């Protein structure tokens, strides 16, 4: 943990206070993975952390405030998703490997952060600008780099000029986010995880390059 951690009333938390605060966040994260967001109460989080609601309120204004802390940390991790695209090769046989890595990274990130991402999506859908900004921060990490990749391909004459790089990149990223959030649902359609990745990679490859992959 870096930087100063403050309580709700502005006091700097000591090492013990920081540890308590972190424990509360960890317990909240665990509860979100097993309970609907609306059912998570301060008293339950505090009890799980072995402390009191009064202690919880020293560090967070309410459950939503603590969730935003978790979401912000997740968004920082999500910024690394840009590494799946930035500087990668989208020409020839390497392009499909790049598409596969992007899909795999996206699905893995969503599985790892499934519980908090569901809350972020819910808040964004309800018009909460705080959650919307966090969601866009995660998506922008890939969208911006993917837009640049398509622009570069256009400059080299490898992608038709009629393609809007931003529109294509945004569409692909939204598709990946929706598919990643629906991973368990694919099973009800008889789609195995091993089948999902290559088909998503095919769509990404087609979208970015305008061509079928050469393997």
Wavefront OBJ file of the C-alpha trace (Angstrom):
o trace
v 0.000 0.000 0.000
v 1.495 3.320 -1.043
v 0.763 6.856 0.064
v -1.104 7.969 3.135
v -4.352 6.269 4.065
v -6.836 8.526 5.780
v -9.944 7.882 7.823
v -13.292 9.384 6.849
v -12.657 12.372 9.130
v -9.265 13.066 7.542
v -6.890 11.535 10.081
v -3.872 9.613 8.789
v -4.288 5.914 9.555
v -1.399 4.139 11.246
v -0.019 0.767 10.225
v -2.582 -1.091 12.305
v -5.407 1.031 10.918
v -4.229 0.407 7.369
v -4.207 -3.321 8.023
v -7.755 -3.159 9.386
v -8.918 -1.128 6.400
v -7.346 -3.619 3.997
v -8.945 -6.529 5.854
v -12.356 -4.872 5.499
v -11.813 -4.476 1.748
v -10.753 -8.097 1.403
v -13.823 -9.285 3.298
v -16.081 -7.058 1.218
v -14.559 -8.461 -1.962
v -15.164 -11.999 -0.735
v -18.763 -11.211 0.201
v -19.451 -9.681 -3.206
v -18.401 -12.957 -4.809
v -20.980 -14.919 -2.829
v -23.823 -12.442 -2.216
v -25.873 -10.045 -4.368
v -24.482 -6.515 -4.033
v -27.705 -5.138 -2.538
v -27.618 -7.779 0.209
v -24.147 -6.870 1.482
v -24.437 -4.932 4.749
v -21.823 -3.075 6.793
v -22.488 -5.197 9.857
v -21.834 -8.405 7.899
v -18.562 -7.127 6.423
v -17.399 -5.912 9.836
v -18.303 -9.205 11.493
v -16.421 -11.159 8.833
v -13.368 -8.943 9.367
v -13.568 -9.468 13.124
v -14.321 -5.838 13.902
v -17.301 -3.535 14.430
v -19.505 -1.409 12.150
v -18.109 1.664 13.935
v -14.628 0.694 12.768
v -15.905 0.208 9.214
v -17.336 3.723 9.228
v -13.963 5.105 10.290
v -12.601 4.188 6.859
v -15.594 4.177 4.518
v -18.818 6.234 4.386
v -20.854 3.150 3.418
v -20.656 -0.111 1.472
v -20.803 1.748 -1.824
v -17.819 3.882 -0.836
v -15.797 0.764 -0.039
v -16.872 -0.861 -3.304
v -15.606 2.189 -5.194
v -12.226 1.715 -3.499
v -12.111 -1.876 -4.767
v -13.224 -0.770 -8.216
v -10.537 1.913 -8.434
v -7.844 -0.622 -7.551
v -9.227 -2.995 -10.176
v -9.220 -0.224 -12.793
v -5.511 0.377 -12.120
v -4.878 -3.301 -12.763
v -7.067 -3.094 -15.861
v -4.795 -0.393 -17.291
v -2.259 -3.148 -17.976
v -4.655 -4.626 -20.563
v -3.216 -2.104 -22.998
v -0.058 -4.248 -23.072
v -2.079 -6.893 -24.915
v -2.367 -4.535 -27.904
v 0.242 -1.768 -27.772
v 3.188 -2.512 -30.033
v 1.836 -5.905 -31.071
v 1.955 -7.230 -34.624
v -1.294 -7.350 -36.598
v 0.249 -8.490 -39.890
v 0.493 -12.049 -41.233
v 0.466 -15.099 -38.977
v 1.400 -13.023 -35.926
v -1.925 -11.189 -36.110
v -3.966 -14.193 -35.024
v -1.628 -14.824 -32.095
v -2.115 -11.191 -31.065
v -5.897 -11.601 -31.301
v -5.711 -14.782 -29.193
v -3.623 -13.062 -26.520
v -6.073 -10.156 -26.371
v -9.066 -12.470 -25.983
v -7.334 -14.626 -23.380
v -6.242 -11.580 -21.382
v -9.720 -10.080 -21.464
v -11.472 -13.277 -20.387
v -8.927 -13.898 -17.625
v -9.241 -10.351 -16.256
v -13.045 -10.600 -16.204
v -13.034 -13.991 -14.466
v -10.601 -12.741 -11.838
v -12.647 -9.594 -11.125
v -16.114 -10.937 -11.906
v -17.748 -9.907 -8.617
v -16.634 -6.267 -8.603
v -17.140 -5.890 -12.373
v -20.787 -6.917 -11.936
v -21.233 -4.108 -9.420
v -19.433 -1.636 -11.685
v -21.655 -2.602 -14.628
v -24.752 -2.279 -12.436
v -23.741 1.167 -11.198
v -22.842 2.345 -14.703
v -26.144 1.041 -16.098
v -28.013 2.957 -13.387
v -26.282 6.177 -14.417
v -23.781 6.482 -11.568
v -20.980 8.533 -13.146
v -18.398 7.226 -10.672
v -18.915 3.636 -11.785
v -19.254 4.698 -15.427
v -15.845 6.395 -15.336
v -14.249 3.291 -13.820
v -15.806 1.064 -16.477
v -14.616 3.368 -19.255
v -11.118 3.512 -17.773
v -10.869 -0.264 -18.118
v -12.316 -0.362 -21.640
v -10.240 2.616 -22.794
v -7.063 0.762 -21.859
v -7.693 -1.517 -24.832
v -9.834 0.670 -27.089
v -7.270 3.443 -27.469
v -4.410 1.062 -28.277
v -6.565 -0.943 -30.671
v -7.637 2.269 -32.428
v -3.976 3.191 -32.922
v -3.229 -0.279 -34.304
v -6.004 -0.018 -36.899
v -4.881 3.501 -37.855
v -1.357 2.194 -38.401
v -2.648 -0.619 -40.622
v -4.631 1.953 -42.619
v -1.557 4.132 -43.081
v 0.216 1.130 -44.605
v -2.724 0.371 -46.905
v -3.557 -2.891 -45.135
v -7.020 -1.799 -43.919
v -9.648 -0.106 -46.068
v -9.933 3.661 -45.582
v -13.703 3.338 -45.144
v -13.170 1.707 -41.745
v -13.461 4.007 -38.724
v -10.633 2.887 -36.402
v -12.332 4.202 -33.252
v -15.727 2.702 -34.142
v -14.201 -0.680 -34.993
v -11.971 -0.758 -31.913
v -14.815 0.318 -29.630
v -17.179 -2.274 -31.094
v -14.653 -5.067 -30.632
v -13.872 -4.090 -27.041
v -17.559 -3.841 -26.101
v -18.079 -7.256 -27.703
v -15.206 -8.714 -25.671
v -16.508 -7.154 -22.448
v -20.004 -8.532 -23.040
v -18.681 -11.983 -23.937
v -16.336 -11.977 -20.940
v -19.196 -11.069 -18.597
v -21.324 -13.838 -20.126
v -18.750 -16.660 -19.904
v -20.900 -18.866 -17.673
v -23.900 -18.250 -19.910
v -22.144 -19.709 -22.933
v -22.132 -23.083 -21.186
v -25.941 -23.137 -21.249
v -25.673 -22.929 -25.051
v -23.341 -25.904 -25.095
v -20.288 -23.738 -25.806
v -17.111 -24.899 -24.081
v -14.489 -22.435 -22.853
v -12.014 -23.964 -25.274
v -14.386 -23.144 -28.149
v -15.102 -19.586 -27.048
v -11.549 -18.248 -27.228
v -10.703 -19.158 -30.847
v -14.039 -17.909 -32.147
v -13.681 -14.578 -30.352
v -10.100 -14.356 -31.659
v -11.423 -14.933 -35.189
v -13.883 -12.056 -34.812
v -11.199 -9.753 -33.396
v -8.814 -10.651 -36.214
v -11.474 -10.025 -38.849
v -12.410 -6.716 -37.253
v -8.872 -5.376 -36.991
v -7.374 -6.682 -40.249
v -10.461 -7.190 -42.399
v -9.092 -10.618 -43.331
v -9.375 -14.256 -42.325
v -6.405 -15.342 -40.220
v -3.529 -17.262 -41.733
v -2.342 -19.908 -39.311
l 1 2 3 4 5 6 7 8 9 10 11 12 13 14 15 16 17 18 19 20 21 22 23 24 25 26 27 28 29 30 31 32 33 34 35 36 37 38 39 40 41 42 43 44 45 46 47 48 49 50 51 52 53 54 55 56 57 58 59 60 61 62 63 64 65 66 67 68 69 70 71 72 73 74 75 76 77 78 79 80 81 82 83 84 85 86 87 88 89 90 91 92 93 94 95 96 97 98 99 100 101 102 103 104 105 106 107 108 109 110 111 112 113 114 115 116 117 118 119 120 121 122 123 124 125 126 127 128 129 130 131 132 133 134 135 136 137 138 139 140 141 142 143 144 145 146 147 148 149 150 151 152 153 154 155 156 157 158 159 160 161 162 163 164 165 166 167 168 169 170 171 172 173 174 175 176 177 178 179 180 181 182 183 184 185 186 187 188 189 190 191 192 193 194 195 196 197 198 199 200 201 202 203 204 205 206 207 208 209 210 211 212 213 214 215
